Amino acid sequence: MDKTIRPGKGGNHYIPMEERSGRESVVYFTRDLSEQGLLKIYDKISYALKGKIAVKLHTGEQFGPNIIPRPWVRELFEKRLQGQTIIETNTYYEGDRYTTDLHRETLEVNGWTFAPVDITDEFATAKLPVKGGKWFRTMSVGSGMLAYDSMLALTHFKGHMMGGFGGSNWNGSRNPPRLPLTILAKMLLTSMS
């Protein structure tokens, strides 16, 4: 039996960059859905995070349950990411995060008060190129995102009944300006929202 480790197979095996092919993102998956699991998976990728770090995650609608549990993220900030920033964007649909004022109120209600939160599209957006993109040629992002040196995406995968799937579509813009160390590592938590 062939025991060669190949990309896309054996997700618990690290494949050195020089042995990788293609343009796919490096994604880390864990079944240890706990504060300790998040710390462990962060420790695997933290070597690549440099400078001012943006932590992209979904902070939820008011009282919404479909998010990475806030205590896990708070523990990560307290133990590994002191002084760093959570980044978010306002939503295109009317709801608790439709405007910056509503969004800030929702952050308070949901307890995202242990770290600074930058709503990156509060003042403007920026268009970034998507090199060789199949579905997009440019990606619109909050212009505040360009102020960071590296990014960590803590993503819970969600299946939206009305519109498809959500995650971190900004991963489509590889190596945007000012983000040469964009981290495409994700903690994929299966949840329906």
C-alpha positions as CSV (number, residue, x, y, z in Angstrom):
1,M,0.0,0.0,0.0
2,D,1.3,3.5,-1.0
3,K,1.8,5.5,2.2
4,T,3.0,8.7,0.5
5,I,1.5,11.8,2.0
6,R,-0.2,13.9,-0.6
7,P,-1.8,17.4,-0.4
8,G,-5.4,17.1,0.4
9,K,-4.9,13.7,2.2
10,G,-4.0,13.1,5.8
11,G,-4.8,16.6,7.1
12,N,-2.8,16.0,10.3
13,H,0.5,15.8,8.4
14,Y,2.5,18.9,7.7
15,I,3.8,19.3,4.2
16,P,6.8,21.6,3.9
17,M,6.2,24.6,1.5
18,E,8.9,23.5,-0.9
19,E,7.0,20.2,-1.4
20,R,3.7,21.8,-2.1
21,S,2.2,22.4,-5.5
22,G,-0.7,24.5,-6.7
23,R,-2.0,27.8,-5.3
24,E,-4.2,26.4,-2.6
25,S,-4.3,27.8,0.9
26,V,-2.9,26.0,3.8
27,V,-5.8,25.1,6.1
28,Y,-5.5,23.5,9.5
29,F,-8.5,21.6,10.8
30,T,-8.9,20.4,14.4
31,R,-11.4,18.1,16.0
32,D,-10.4,19.5,19.5
33,L,-13.1,22.1,19.8
34,S,-12.0,23.7,23.0
35,E,-9.9,26.6,24.4
36,Q,-6.9,24.2,24.5
37,G,-7.6,23.0,20.9
38,L,-7.6,26.6,19.7
39,L,-4.3,27.3,21.5
40,K,-2.7,24.2,20.1
41,I,-3.7,24.9,16.5
42,Y,-2.6,28.6,16.9
43,D,0.8,27.4,18.2
44,K,1.3,25.4,14.9
45,I,1.0,28.6,12.7
46,S,2.1,31.4,15.0
47,Y,5.7,31.4,13.6
48,A,4.3,33.1,10.5
49,L,2.5,35.9,12.2
50,K,4.5,39.1,12.2
51,G,4.0,42.7,13.3
52,K,0.5,44.1,13.7
53,I,-1.8,41.1,13.6
54,A,-5.5,41.2,12.5
55,V,-7.6,38.4,13.8
56,K,-10.6,38.0,11.5
57,L,-13.6,36.2,12.9
58,H,-17.4,36.4,12.9
59,T,-18.6,38.1,16.1
60,G,-22.2,37.2,15.5
61,E,-25.6,38.9,15.5
62,Q,-26.9,39.9,18.9
63,F,-27.2,36.8,21.2
64,G,-26.4,34.6,18.2
65,P,-25.1,31.1,19.0
66,N,-23.4,30.4,15.7
67,I,-19.9,31.7,16.4
68,I,-16.6,30.4,17.7
69,P,-17.2,30.5,21.4
70,R,-16.0,33.9,22.8
71,P,-14.3,32.4,25.9
72,W,-12.0,30.4,23.5
73,V,-11.0,33.5,21.6
74,R,-10.6,35.5,24.9
75,E,-8.2,32.8,26.2
76,L,-6.2,33.0,22.9
77,F,-5.9,36.8,23.2
78,E,-4.9,36.6,26.9
79,K,-2.3,33.9,26.4
80,R,-0.9,34.5,22.9
81,L,-2.3,37.7,21.2
82,Q,-1.9,40.4,23.8
83,G,-2.3,43.8,22.2
84,Q,-3.6,42.5,18.9
85,T,-6.9,43.4,17.2
86,I,-10.1,41.6,16.1
87,I,-11.2,42.8,12.7
88,E,-14.8,42.7,11.3
89,T,-16.8,44.3,8.6
90,N,-20.4,45.5,8.5
91,T,-22.9,43.3,6.7
92,Y,-24.7,44.0,3.4
93,Y,-28.0,42.8,4.8
94,E,-30.0,44.8,7.4
95,G,-29.4,43.4,10.8
96,D,-27.4,43.9,14.0
97,R,-24.2,44.6,12.1
98,Y,-25.6,46.6,9.1
99,T,-24.1,50.0,10.3
100,T,-21.0,50.7,12.3
101,D,-23.1,52.0,15.2
102,L,-25.3,48.9,15.3
103,H,-22.2,46.7,14.9
104,R,-20.5,48.3,17.9
105,E,-23.6,47.9,20.0
106,T,-23.7,44.2,19.0
107,L,-20.1,43.7,19.9
108,E,-20.9,45.1,23.4
109,V,-24.0,42.9,23.8
110,N,-22.1,39.8,22.7
111,G,-19.1,40.5,25.0
112,W,-16.4,41.1,22.4
113,T,-14.9,43.7,24.8
114,F,-11.6,42.0,25.8
115,A,-9.7,43.2,22.7
116,P,-9.9,46.2,20.3
117,V,-12.2,45.6,17.4
118,D,-11.5,47.4,14.0
119,I,-14.5,47.5,11.8
120,T,-12.4,47.7,8.7
121,D,-15.0,49.1,6.3
122,E,-16.1,51.8,8.8
123,F,-14.6,54.6,6.6
124,A,-13.9,53.1,3.2
125,T,-13.3,49.9,1.2
126,A,-10.4,48.9,-1.0
127,K,-10.3,46.7,-4.1
128,L,-7.6,44.1,-4.1
129,P,-6.6,42.0,-7.2
130,V,-7.3,38.3,-7.2
131,K,-4.5,36.8,-9.3
132,G,-5.8,34.1,-11.5
133,G,-9.2,34.1,-9.9
134,K,-11.8,31.8,-11.2
135,W,-14.8,33.6,-9.9
136,F,-13.4,37.0,-9.0
137,R,-10.8,39.4,-10.5
138,T,-11.0,41.8,-7.6
139,M,-12.1,41.5,-4.0
140,S,-13.6,44.4,-2.0
141,V,-12.3,44.6,1.5
142,G,-12.5,47.1,4.3
143,S,-9.7,49.6,3.8
144,G,-8.7,49.3,7.4
145,M,-7.4,45.8,6.7
146,L,-4.5,47.3,4.8
147,A,-3.1,48.6,8.1
148,Y,-2.1,45.1,9.3
149,D,1.1,43.1,8.6
150,S,-0.4,39.7,9.0
151,M,-3.8,38.1,9.5
152,L,-5.2,35.1,11.3
153,A,-8.6,33.9,10.2
154,L,-10.6,32.0,12.9
155,T,-13.4,30.7,10.7
156,H,-16.4,28.6,11.5
157,F,-17.9,27.1,8.3
158,K,-21.5,27.9,7.9
159,G,-24.2,26.7,5.5
160,H,-26.7,29.5,5.0
161,M,-30.1,28.2,4.0
162,M,-30.9,31.2,1.8
163,G,-27.6,32.0,0.1
164,G,-25.0,29.3,0.1
165,F,-21.9,28.9,2.1
166,G,-19.9,31.4,4.2
167,G,-16.4,31.5,5.4
168,S,-13.5,33.9,4.7
169,N,-13.8,34.8,1.0
170,W,-11.0,37.4,1.4
171,N,-8.7,34.4,1.2
172,G,-9.2,34.8,-2.6
173,S,-7.0,37.8,-2.7
174,R,-3.6,36.3,-2.3
175,N,-0.8,38.5,-1.1
176,P,-2.6,41.8,-1.0
177,P,-0.6,45.0,-0.6
178,R,0.7,45.4,3.0
179,L,-0.3,41.8,3.9
180,P,2.6,39.7,2.6
181,L,2.2,37.3,5.5
182,T,-1.6,36.8,5.2
183,I,-2.2,33.6,7.2
184,L,-4.6,31.3,5.5
185,A,-4.9,29.0,8.5
186,K,-8.4,28.5,9.6
187,M,-10.0,26.7,12.5
188,L,-12.9,25.1,10.7
189,L,-15.8,24.5,13.0
190,T,-18.8,22.9,11.5
191,S,-21.9,24.7,12.4
192,M,-25.1,25.6,10.7
193,S,-26.3,29.2,11.0
